[in-house]
Amino acid sequence: MEEIENKNILTIKEFSLRTGLSVKAIRKLIIDHKLVFIKTTQKFYIDYAKSMEILWNRWKKVGVLDD
């Protein structure tokens, strides 16, 4: 797990473990282009820092998070 905590580019499964979001929810966010990701032939790789910044700002806008 420490290995995942130090990485910034994560697979869907690693992103799920790190954020607590389900794999299904992450796939939906990818389809909706709400995460920063790259797609190789068979896998998606998610930029953790940039994606969390986007999600954090989006959650703040809709009032899920308070300042």
N, C-alpha and C positions, 0 to 999 in steps of 0.2 A: 504494500500500500504506500510506503514512503516513496517508492519509485514514481508512482502516479502523481503524488503531491508535488513533485519537483518538475513535472513535465507541463508544457504549455500547449502542445499539440496532442490531442487525445482522440482515441477511437470513440465510437458511440458508447460502448460498454464502459470504458474508463470515465467518460464524461458523466454517465449515469451514476457510477459509484461515487464520484467526487461531488456531484450536485444533489443526489437523492431523487432526481427526476427519473421517471421510467424510460426505458428504451423506446417504448411506443410514443411517449410525449416528445422525446428528442427527435425521433424520425419525423414527427409532425412539424416541429420547429424547423427542421432542415427543409422539408417540402415547402413550407411557407416562407423560406429564406429569412428566418428570424435569428439564425446563428451564422457566425463566420466560419466557413468550412471549405475544404477542398475535397474533390472526389477523384479518386484514382479509378482504375478499371473495376475494382471490386469493393473498395472501402471508402468510407467518409472519414475525414480527419477534421476535428473541430478545434479552432483556436479558442482555448479556454478563457484567456483574459479578455479578449475582444468580445466574445460571445456573452460573457457574464456582465460586461459593461452595458451592452445593448439590452440584455434582459433586465438588469437592475434599473436602467433609465426608463424602460417601458413599464415596469411594475410601479415605479414612482409616479409616472404619468396617470395611471389608472387608479392610483390610491391604494394599491396593495401594501406599499411600504410607506412608513412615515419617516420624515427627516429626523 
